[in-house]
C-alpha cells in the first residue's frame, strides 16, 4: 500500500478503494453488491476509529484495508438481506399479511 491517508479521504467509488489498497475484486460482484460493501466497510471503519483512536495514519490504513477485505468477504458468504444493513430490510411492510400470520380455525 503506497497511498496516504489524505489520498484515502478523497476516494468515493468502491473500485477506488480496492485499487488504492491493491486488492483484487470481481467487478460483476462489486456491481451487484456495491452499496452493501461500502456500508459494511463504513461500519468497520467506524469501529476501528472508535476502538483505536490513537492509531497513526499508516496503521489506520492497514486496518481499513483489512476492513474492506472483510466487508467484501461478508457478501461473498451471505446476502444483503441476511445482513440487513439498510432500513428497507428491517421495516415490516405496511398493509401486508404474511403467510405465516394466516391461521385456520
Secondary structure, DSSP 8 states (H G I E B T S, - for coil): ----HHHHHT--SHHHHHHHTT----HHHHHHHHHHHHHHHHHHHHHHHHH-TT--HHHHHHHHHHHHHHHHHHHHHS-HHHHT-SHHHHS--TT---GGG----
